[in-house]
Every structure is written in structure tokens, then in C-alpha cells.
Amino acid sequence: MPPSNTIATTDPKQQHEQNGNGVKEVMNLEPPTTTIVVPPDGGWGWVVVVASFVSNVIVDGIVMSAGMFKEPMTKDFGASASAISLVFSLLSGFYLIAGPFAASLANRYGFRPITIIGSFIASFAFGISYLADGVVYMYIIYGVIGGVGFSMIYIPSVIIVGYYFERWRALATGVALCGSGVGTFLFAPFNEAMIKAVGWRTTLLIQSAIILTCTITGSMYRPLKPIQVTVDEEQEEKKIMLPIVFTKPLPEGRYAFSVPNSVHNTWIGASNNTTYPTAAEVFRGMGANMERTERRTSSSATPPTNVLTSVTSKKLEQLHRAQRRSSGHSTPEHDHQQPPLFNLTKELNTLGEADEENENDTLIDEEIKPVSLMERRHTVSGRRPILPKNRKGALTDNRPMYRDDVFFHGSLARIPQYQSQSSLGYHMAVTRMPTQHDVEEEEQNRCAVCSEAVRRTLATMLDLSLLKSPSFMLLALSGFLTMMGFFVPFMFMKDRGVQEMDESTAAFTVAAIGIANTIARIVCGILSSFKGVNALWLNNVAITLGGIATMLSGLYLTEAYQFTYAAIFGVAIACFSALRSLIAVDLMGLEKLTNAFGILMLFQGLAAVMGGPIAGMLYDATKSFDYSFYFAGALITLSAILCYPLNYVNKWEKARAEKDSKKPAV
């Protein structure tokens, strides 16, 4: 089960009094209480970093060095270069294409079980590839099934590190993702040596055994325990003016929070995460209702049957220093700033009301207007919450994909939401609430495959409305072109090099890409942590150099020239991989990061499937590797050129959106 990173509420303490009309008046004596996880920045987190690093070494090392099998498979199956290239392209493509589906399963079942299951699937696929009698067999077993298994290992290893680190997130994720370069460095010469010694089929069996070690690394993905958070009544108060999401009071002090009607109209039966309120929005609304409830009487009318996130009120307590203290750290207190509010311009009604007569039954009880609230500084209580026994030892709202920053790999200091408020305020502002239906599905083990946790994640990652953004389309097209040329050097560099070098040296040119990739990821992570560094321009320069170098890589096949090219290309792909999430946040905003990441994975996975076979066809037609590298280099260079005007397009798009928002409604 993944760490609890969404709000879980507890039962309130209430007082029932008879008013003059004989109607019970419900009075909340205490403010709201919740549980939430803030990364401890250390402790077991460093074990998770090592586990993630090892997983990336194995998965990316095998994928990036798969080109070592091309020549022996070509001889064994008697197939063309393009047909054999498709085997490896399917492997690299499907471990990206299956990403949104692996993420949705991890959201429902947790990082640990999904990683372990993925390890068994990939190991099984590689193992039975020993029996392959043709390329079609390898397409299905090695390429598709093996790629899906790798995706189930890769996605948790990418996400999990961020849950354990806040201040050191950029460093921790950078170290973990360096496993990609280290894996390429290790597996390229290893595969070459093993193929010579025992043949390619037995080498696949050895890789199958190595993949099983990911079951051990996956078991290291231990969930964090939540801490109760509460408002300190003794701290200095200051008044702020905020609009509030008001809710209908229900029996036993519960409140019904709503989402737009569009939830029911999506193709998958769930809505994008951005339509659900954050923990901060919900608690702000609850705070207002607490004050209102003391002045209002509660009728005995039957409550709505389906409601979003049945929430209760109790004493609010905090958390960040307590969890850090438990890991041997301490942190100064910050004044809590209010995060952005839920979009109130959309119609709100209770979840599940499909009748047209109820569709306009809004939960907003009065005119939306600024109201005076008391903002309090938060202090830390180290108490762990007492969880109900029917929750099976964990909070039902453990939903990693309900966080807006789940795919952000850089320094949180680059995010405006993090800069403008306290640590606690930030984590509440980026955490989306689960629904009551979501909670009930897990408690009752209903709808195991198509649960709301799965559907909501897919609806978020595959929301095609983002394709309407010109900025995103440029970014997606750029990523598509980059990935079409991305794997070509890995597949063909060794075969081209043997024309002038011995086989072991030619294989080591691929390993040299891994060395450069590792070093460049660290440097890139350090540079991107500075606020003044433009991630997009850093990416553009690196990709341009990588594309030009790829087109010119065939001028000389000497060792010095080829190793120099390997270093330049390694730096280019490191910047491309490390900066993608930062660029998406800079352009689209943090709320759309998960959506952008999901669609980009599909674009890039499809491109990875196409690039290798096309390069192979060019070799089959010309019997020269030069045209394959011209093809890859031209695509990579073109992808960089598309990104140069991206900042200007993004500014134009935002200005147009702002202008449209000021137009009077028709």
C-alpha cells in the first residue's frame, strides 16, 4: 500500500441542544481534524532511493543495451534489420505506453505489490523468450508482455522517492534516476560478453533471473504513516478574506463536498483530478461550516444518498516537524499561507444525482462572497492517528495519484505553490480528496479492476482536452520526434562500430553513453535547482547539440570520435529525461502535470515503437548505417527547433485565455 497522502477525517465531538422551537441544534465544539503525510527527508527514504536506483539500473540497463542482441537474433531468425529492430522497439515503447495503466493500478493497490507483480511478469516474459521460434513470438512475449512488466517496475520507482523527500527531492530523485545511465554502462558490456560465452537465448534466461531481484527492491517501498494535524488555538490569529465552498450539514456532523456534474459524463466514468477539491479547500469549507452550524438548526431531512467525501469535524492537529523529528531532523516554523481555492464557477451538486430535477440542487447555501476567516499558524503534534479496525491497518485514502506533484522530479523551490506557503499548507494544497465511493470500494473489496481509484487516475492521465493547448501540442510533438530518434544509437552504434573496432570496444561505446548520462543527470539536477536557470532553454541547447552530433557521428569511426559522440549524446538524453517534468510545470502549471505526463508517455511510447524499425528499413535499403543516423539526428534536431518558440507561444496562449475570460458571458 502506498503512503497516505490524502486527507482522512475522524469523528467530531458535538453537542446537541434543544432550542426554543424544540429542534436540536448541532454545535461543533472543536475544529476539524485530519491525517496527512509530509515527507521526512531521510530515514528509510534513503533505502527507498537505493531500491529505486537498483530498479532503474535493471530496467533501463536491459532496455538501453537490448541492441546487443540484434546481430545474433538476425542470424538465428534470418530476419531483416527492421524486423528485428521492432522486437526491441516494442520493449522500449510498451514500458512507456503502459505507464498510465501501471500508475492507475499503483494508485489502487500500492507501489509494493505492483512492483513485485511487474517483476514476475517481466521475468516470465524474458524466461520463456528462450523458446522463441520466430520474430512474431518475440514481438508478443519479449516486446509487449516484457514491456508491460517493466512499466509496472518503472512507474513506482519514479514516483516513490518523492514521497520520502521534500527539501532533498531533486537530489534524491536525481540519484535514483541515475540508475538509467549506470545500467547502460553495466549491461552493454555484460550482454556482449554473455552472448559470446553462452548465446543470446541463455543470456535472456540470466536477465530473467536478474529481473527477479526487483521483487526485493519493490518490497523496500514501505509506506509512510500519517500524522494528525490540528490548528493551535493559542497561536496568533490574523484575518483574511476568502470565498468559501459551503456544504449541506448531514447527520452526525458529516458534510457533503461536491464536484461538477461533468464527473458522470466522461468516457471512463470518472473525472480529472482537478475537478475534485484539495484537502486545503475542504478544510477551509469545513471551518466556515463550523461557525455557521453553531448559528443554524439542523433539520431531520434525509441526506443525499451519494455524496463526495463524507467529512467530519474534530480537533485539528499538525505534523511536519513531528515527522521530521522522528527521522532525526528539525525544521523552523513558517506562517501558513492559504493555498488556491476550488473553482466555484462550476455548478456543484452531490455526486451520483443523475436526475435532471436534482442536477441544479447546488450545495452552495448562500451567495459566494468574501468572508472573514481566522488564519492560524500551525504547530506540530507527533501523535499517530488511531485508525478504525475495518480499515485493514491503513487509511483507505492512500492514493498517490491524487497528488498534483506526483511526477515532479525537480526541486520544490521551483513551484510557486511551495514558495508561497508553509510545508503543511503546500501538501494540503496539492492533495486531492478521495470520494466516499472510493473509500467504500476499498473497504468492501468491490470492483477490483475498474475501481474508482483506477478510473480516476486514467481519466486524469489520459484527459485529451489538454491537446487543445498549442503549447502542450508543441511539447508533445517535440517529445514524439525526440523519442523516434532516441533509441537508434543504442540499437545500431555497436554494429556500426565493429567496422573499424573490435567488438568489445564497439560495445563499450554504448556503455559510454551511460557514463555521460549519469554525470549529466547530476549536473542537470543541480543547475535546474537554481530559480534563474531556464529549464526549457537548457533542454533546447542540449537536444540541439545531441541531434547535430548524431547526424555527424558517422564521419569518422575512430575510437576517439565515437566516444566523443557518445558523451555528447549521453548529455543530450540526460537533459531531455531530467527536465521534462520541470518544463511541463513551467508551461502547463502543477495541476496539469499528471495529465501532461500521461499523454507524453503515450506520445513517446508510440514514437519509440516506430523509430527503430524505420531506421532498420533505411539500413536494409542502403546497407549503410549512415542514413539511419541521419534520420535519428534530423528528428532530434527538429524536436529542439520546435521548442525554441515555446515560451512565446505559451505567453500568447495565456494572454488569449485571460482575454477570453474577461469577455461577458452570452
CORUR-V871890 format. One record per residue. N is the residue number from 1. RES is the residue in one small letter. OMEGA is omega as a letter, one per 40 degrees, with the letter a starting at -180 (999 if undefined). Layout:
N:RES:OMEGA  N:RES:OMEGA
This chain:
1:m:i  2:p:i  3:p:i  4:s:a  5:n:i  6:t:a  7:i:i  8:a:a  9:t:a  10:t:a  11:d:a  12:p:i  13:k:a  14:q:i  15:q:i  16:h:a  17:e:i  18:q:i  19:n:a  20:g:a  21:n:i  22:g:i  23:v:i  24:k:i  25:e:a  26:v:a  27:m:i  28:n:a  29:l:a  30:e:i  31:p:a  32:p:i  33:t:i  34:t:i  35:t:a  36:i:i  37:v:i  38:v:a  39:p:a  40:p:i  41:d:i  42:g:i  43:g:a  44:w:i  45:g:i  46:w:i  47:v:i  48:v:i  49:v:i  50:v:i  51:a:i  52:s:i  53:f:a  54:v:i  55:s:i  56:n:i  57:v:a  58:i:a  59:v:a  60:d:i  61:g:i  62:i:a  63:v:a  64:m:a  65:s:a  66:a:i  67:g:i  68:m:a  69:f:a  70:k:a  71:e:i  72:p:i  73:m:i  74:t:i  75:k:a  76:d:a  77:f:a  78:g:a  79:a:i  80:s:i  81:a:a  82:s:i  83:a:i  84:i:i  85:s:i  86:l:i  87:v:a  88:f:i  89:s:i  90:l:i  91:l:a  92:s:a  93:g:a  94:f:i  95:y:i  96:l:a  97:i:a  98:a:a  99:g:i  100:p:a  101:f:i  102:a:i  103:a:a  104:s:i  105:l:i  106:a:i  107:n:a  108:r:a  109:y:i  110:g:a  111:f:a  112:r:a  113:p:a  114:i:i  115:t:a  116:i:i  117:i:i  118:g:i  119:s:i  120:f:i  121:i:a  122:a:i  123:s:i  124:f:a  125:a:i  126:f:a  127:g:a  128:i:i  129:s:i  130:y:a  131:l:a  132:a:i  133:d:i  134:g:a  135:v:i  136:v:i  137:y:a  138:m:i  139:y:a  140:i:a  141:i:a  142:y:a  143:g:a  144:v:a  145:i:i  146:g:i  147:g:i  148:v:i  149:g:i  150:f:i  151:s:i  152:m:i  153:i:a  154:y:a  155:i:i  156:p:a  157:s:i  158:v:a  159:i:a  160:i:a  161:v:a  162:g:i  163:y:a  164:y:a  165:f:i  166:e:i  167:r:a  168:w:a  169:r:a  170:a:i  171:l:a  172:a:i  173:t:i  174:g:i  175:v:a  176:a:a  177:l:i  178:c:i  179:g:i  180:s:i  181:g:i  182:v:i  183:g:i  184:t:i  185:f:a  186:l:a  187:f:a  188:a:i  189:p:i  190:f:i  191:n:i  192:e:a  193:a:a  194:m:i  195:i:i  196:k:a  197:a:a  198:v:i  199:g:a  200:w:a  201:r:i  202:t:i  203:t:i  204:l:i  205:l:i  206:i:i  207:q:i  208:s:i  209:a:i  210:i:a  211:i:i  212:l:i  213:t:i  214:c:i  215:t:i  216:i:i  217:t:i  218:g:i  219:s:i  220:m:a  221:y:a  222:r:a  223:p:i  224:l:i  225:k:i  226:p:i  227:i:i  228:q:a  229:v:i  230:t:i  231:v:i  232:d:a  233:e:a  234:e:a  235:q:a  236:e:a  237:e:i  238:k:a  239:k:i  240:i:a  241:m:a  242:l:i  243:p:a  244:i:i  245:v:a  246:f:a  247:t:i  248:k:i  249:p:i  250:l:i  251:p:i  252:e:i  253:g:a  254:r:i  255:y:a  256:a:i  257:f:a  258:s:i  259:v:a  260:p:i  261:n:a  262:s:i  263:v:a  264:h:a  265:n:a  266:t:a  267:w:a  268:i:i  269:g:i  270:a:a  271:s:i  272:n:a  273:n:a  274:t:i  275:t:i  276:y:a  277:p:i  278:t:i  279:a:a  280:a:i  281:e:a  282:v:a  283:f:i  284:r:i  285:g:i  286:m:a  287:g:i  288:a:a  289:n:i  290:m:i  291:e:a  292:r:a  293:t:i  294:e:a  295:r:a  296:r:i  297:t:a  298:s:i  299:s:a  300:s:a  301:a:i  302:t:a  303:p:i  304:p:a  305:t:i  306:n:a  307:v:i  308:l:i  309:t:i  310:s:a  311:v:a  312:t:a  313:s:i  314:k:a  315:k:a  316:l:a  317:e:a  318:q:a  319:l:a  320:h:a  321:r:a  322:a:a  323:q:i  324:r:i  325:r:i  326:s:i  327:s:i  328:g:a  329:h:i  330:s:a  331:t:i  332:p:i  333:e:i  334:h:i  335:d:a  336:h:i  337:q:a  338:q:i  339:p:a  340:p:a  341:l:i  342:f:a  343:n:a  344:l:a  345:t:a  346:k:i  347:e:a  348:l:i  349:n:a  350:t:a  351:l:i  352:g:i  353:e:a  354:a:a  355:d:a  356:e:a  357:e:i  358:n:a  359:e:a  360:n:i  361:d:a  362:t:i  363:l:i  364:i:a  365:d:a  366:e:a  367:e:i  368:i:i  369:k:i  370:p:i  371:v:a  372:s:i  373:l:i  374:m:i  375:e:a  376:r:i  377:r:a  378:h:i  379:t:a  380:v:i  381:s:a  382:g:a  383:r:i  384:r:a  385:p:i  386:i:a  387:l:i  388:p:a  389:k:a  390:n:i  391:r:i  392:k:i  393:g:a  394:a:i  395:l:a  396:t:a  397:d:i  398:n:a  399:r:a  400:p:a  401:m:i  402:y:i  403:r:a  404:d:a  405:d:a  406:v:a  407:f:a  408:f:a  409:h:a  410:g:i  411:s:i  412:l:i  413:a:i  414:r:a  415:i:a  416:p:a  417:q:a  418:y:a  419:q:a  420:s:a  421:q:a  422:s:i  423:s:i  424:l:i  425:g:i  426:y:a  427:h:i  428:m:a  429:a:a  430:v:a  431:t:i  432:r:a  433:m:i  434:p:i  435:t:i  436:q:i  437:h:i  438:d:a  439:v:a  440:e:i  441:e:a  442:e:a  443:e:a  444:q:i  445:n:i  446:r:i  447:c:a  448:a:a  449:v:a  450:c:a  451:s:i  452:e:i  453:a:i  454:v:a  455:r:a  456:r:i  457:t:i  458:l:i  459:a:i  460:t:a  461:m:a  462:l:i  463:d:a  464:l:i  465:s:i  466:l:i  467:l:i  468:k:a  469:s:i  470:p:i  471:s:a  472:f:i  473:m:i  474:l:i  475:l:a  476:a:i  477:l:i  478:s:i  479:g:i  480:f:a  481:l:i  482:t:a  483:m:i  484:m:i  485:g:a  486:f:a  487:f:a  488:v:i  489:p:i  490:f:a  491:m:a  492:f:a  493:m:a  494:k:a  495:d:i  496:r:a  497:g:a  498:v:i  499:q:a  500:e:a  501:m:i  502:d:a  503:e:a  504:s:i  505:t:i  506:a:i  507:a:a  508:f:i  509:t:i  510:v:i  511:a:i  512:a:i  513:i:i  514:g:i  515:i:a  516:a:i  517:n:a  518:t:a  519:i:a  520:a:i  521:r:i  522:i:a  523:v:a  524:c:i  525:g:i  526:i:a  527:l:a  528:s:i  529:s:i  530:f:a  531:k:a  532:g:a  533:v:i  534:n:a  535:a:a  536:l:a  537:w:i  538:l:i  539:n:a  540:n:a  541:v:a  542:a:a  543:i:i  544:t:i  545:l:i  546:g:i  547:g:i  548:i:i  549:a:i  550:t:i  551:m:a  552:l:a  553:s:a  554:g:a  555:l:i  556:y:i  557:l:i  558:t:a  559:e:a  560:a:a  561:y:a  562:q:i  563:f:i  564:t:i  565:y:i  566:a:i  567:a:a  568:i:a  569:f:i  570:g:i  571:v:a  572:a:a  573:i:i  574:a:i  575:c:i  576:f:a  577:s:a  578:a:a  579:l:a  580:r:a  581:s:i  582:l:i  583:i:i  584:a:i  585:v:i  586:d:a  587:l:a  588:m:a  589:g:a  590:l:a  591:e:a  592:k:a  593:l:a  594:t:i  595:n:a  596:a:a  597:f:i  598:g:a  599:i:i  600:l:i  601:m:i  602:l:i  603:f:a  604:q:i  605:g:i  606:l:i  607:a:i  608:a:i  609:v:a  610:m:a  611:g:a  612:g:i  613:p:i  614:i:i  615:a:i  616:g:i  617:m:i  618:l:i  619:y:i  620:d:a  621:a:a  622:t:a  623:k:i  624:s:i  625:f:a  626:d:a  627:y:i  628:s:i  629:f:i  630:y:i  631:f:a  632:a:a  633:g:i  634:a:i  635:l:a  636:i:i  637:t:i  638:l:i  639:s:i  640:a:a  641:i:i  642:l:a  643:c:a  644:y:i  645:p:a  646:l:i  647:n:a  648:y:i  649:v:a  650:n:i  651:k:i  652:w:a  653:e:i  654:k:i  655:a:i  656:r:i  657:a:i  658:e:i  659:k:i  660:d:a  661:s:a  662:k:i  663:k:i  664:p:i  665:a:a  666:v:999
